Amino acid sequence: MTLNGPGMTANFPHLKYIRLQKLWNSFGQGEGKSVLVIGTGVNKVPGLEDVIELPSVVPNDPDGDESSTGHETHVISIIKTIAPKAKIYSIDAAPDPKAKLYYWVQALKRAVVIFDTDIKFDIINNSWELDVEDPEGTKAINQLSQRGVIVICATGNGGLDKPKSYANLAAKQLTLAIGSCNLKGKRSTFSNGGHDVLLPGENIKGLWKSPPPKHQTLTGTSSAAPIAAGMLACMKKNTLSWAEAKVLLNTWEYNKKKDGDKG
């Protein structure tokens, strides 16, 4: 199975949900857009060879820029399937998605420096959940937002009784908080409250760390967030505010399943 080609939508139900071909016909495939993924690093499996790895912020990272978990490999493959012509960058901020807040903040701060000196990111995807505030992290997100970068955060997987994640705390009005839904558009029971947009996060297929191309099916808001990143990489034209991005995603005509539909 390749990332693109005939039959792709049938094999990846979330692509049918977002009406991928209509998205491409309406906006393009991410030409000229740059997406940064902050996470656990990427594995250069077939299909992701052109992902650009930026230096890790983890000192003496035993994995270097390679992921030992496959988490961000899965995330990046979701984005690349939706926006195949966008440039995708990766910063390894932790060897594990639940690592300390410090390294994630360092990655956000580095993104500001890189934006000012080199790469003009359009979108930054954060498929991770942290339940504490950090003034430096919020400052960095504010600086990125002021520069026109759409900062996406997954809301987390604690359910409505746990509405706190970084996307819901101090940075809430500066990040696009993505929760998970099923293919009928109904919020997943595990998805935290406080979302701006709901996108499919149940049983999402993407590439994994073991070559040759191996697909893994994962469930969580980590899989919903990159769908938003991919869609916005296609939709974004010049500057786009947080509020405009939210409206674009919430008003898109999704192909939601109805009661009684098979599959």
Secondary structure, DSSP 4 states (H G I P E B T S, - for coil): --SSSTTHHHH-HHHHHTTHHHHHHHH-S-TT-EEEEEES-----TT-TTPEEEPPSSTT-TTTTS-SS-HHHHHHHHHHHH-TTSEEEEEE--SSTT--HHHHHHHHHHHHHHHHHT---SEEEE-----S--HHHHHHHHHHHHTT-EEEEE--SS-TT---SGGGTTTGGGEEEEEEE-TTSPBPTTS-S--SEEEE-SSEEEE-SSSS--EEEE-SHHHHHHHHHHHHHHH--S---HHHHHHHHHHS------TT---
